[in-house]
């Protein structure tokens, strides 16, 4: 993707420090050793100028439901959301950009699916999908929500407005700097991840912000029980990591997060990180924006064999709980790098995006 415009892999932003109490990654001196025999490819649009990345996975026993971001039509950067059913070989497109004039008429991406009870337009839906969207005439991203009665729904019903808007009031893009006449614009808000708080309409929503205060991961409680009156709680900064996906363990003792990790590469594609890392922290500390993260594992080229590893998620149940937090099941995106790819129409790095699965075994 073009850097931070298409809601494809996010460039690491200058980090902002706006809250004295915040969760900080605490990296152990020597990360644990893991067996990589469970690393394998889940899906990719092989042989096409198309990308598959940014998965969201719900487990039902041995079945796995996966949503991800792909482009339509082939060869164009236009993000749509696809669904891959358990044991299926090909996905179906279930969420498309809106009509002309809609707030999400350019891209829809970064799905996060969660179960509950959500009333909208006279119907009660069992599932909500939080997603990133943006406009064709603007750079910034915002967060929306759509609903469905089943995980395998052919189409999701969109709430027509943004659920979480960008952090500045103006309708215009926010210019952060101007380097040699090339404007550096604020990324906005996106990359949502949602877990249930009450198995009904209350959710804990985390997402990335990129604005004048830098890049950071934040969380807030939201109540989508009645979409005639959605309630958004206070924003709490929880990490300097961006593009994080969250899950919780039984009893909500800990919260788990997988997100992009530095350092960023310098070769093409420099906007895609080399590694993702999985962390855990006290659930209560996370809610308060205080405490420390403990790194569990790192997926980088030495583990996966791929030069770029990004846009990852944790396999969870429909409410956000992970089954074996000490042996996590992770999904992430890989990409080739220079000299195997180059920024031209037929050789973009994006055309090499595939989704892989990794199950940790000590």
PELINQUI-V334767 format. One line per field, one symbol per residue. phi: phi as a letter, one per 30 degrees, with the letter a starting at -180 (. if undefined). burial: + if it has 9 or more other C-alpha atoms within 8 Angstrom, else -. A space follows every 50 residues. Layout:
BEGIN
phi = ???
burial = ???
END
This chain:
BEGIN
phi = .dehccideddddddcbcbdcadbdcddebdddbdcdcdadcaaddibdb cbahdbbccbidcbcbcacbcadeicdbdbccbcdeidcbcbdbbcedde jddbdcbbahdbcbclbbcbhibccdbccdacbacdcbddcbcbbbbadb dcedbccdddcddbcedcdddddcddabciicdccddjblhdbbbdcbib ccbcccaccbbdcjcacbbadbccebddbdccdddbdbaddchcccabcd ihdbccbcadbddddcdddddcddbbbcbbaeddddddibjbccdcabcb edccicdbbahcbcdbddcjccdbddbdccbaccadbecdbadbecbeee dcdbcccbcdbd
burial = +-+++++++++---++-----++++-----+----+-++-+--++---++ +++++++++----+++++++++--+--++++++++-----+-++++++-- --++++++++++++++++++----++++++++++++--++++++++++-- --+--+--+--+---+------+-++-+----++++++++++++++--++ +++++++++++-+++++++++++++++--+-----++++++++++++++- --+++++++++--++--++++++++++++++++-+++-++++++++++++ +--+-++++++++++++++++++---++++++++++++--++----++++ ++++++++++--
END
